[in-house]
Amino acid sequence: MGKQKTQRALKDNEAKAVLRTLRTSPQKLNLVAAQIRGKKVEKALAELSFSPKRIAGSVKKTLESAIANAENNHNLDTDALVVAEAYVGNSLVMKRFHTRGRGRSAQVLKPFAHLTIVVREVEEAV
């Protein structure tokens, strides 16, 4: 007797990709994630390609991973995919110190974040 297989957390027409401990603040990452929420996958990839934000390349890589998961693991049609969810979570925060004048010091916080992207296959309305 083994352990029972856990139910799949996502629906049958969804796939996801997770990027953990990304070296940026969650607030900055959420600005980029908000740009692609609810958009078709092709438009989201194009928007991330031309985004001036430094972290947009990592978000694009994660979105491409979610698309590949949908195609290879769940047999979904890549032309009908939409970014259903793109959410950001907190990760660890490295605490460092910076020397200041007159023998004082200041704390420097170096935050990390998690990114989760869920893509969903939608039927075209005819």
Secondary structure, 3 states (H helix, E strand, C coil): CCCCCCCCCCCCCEEEEEEEEECCCHHHHHHHHHHHCCCEHHHHHHHHHCCCCCCHHHHHHHHHHHHHHHHHCCCCCHHHEEEEEEEEEEEEEEEEEEECHHHCEEEEEEEEEEEEEEEEECCCCC
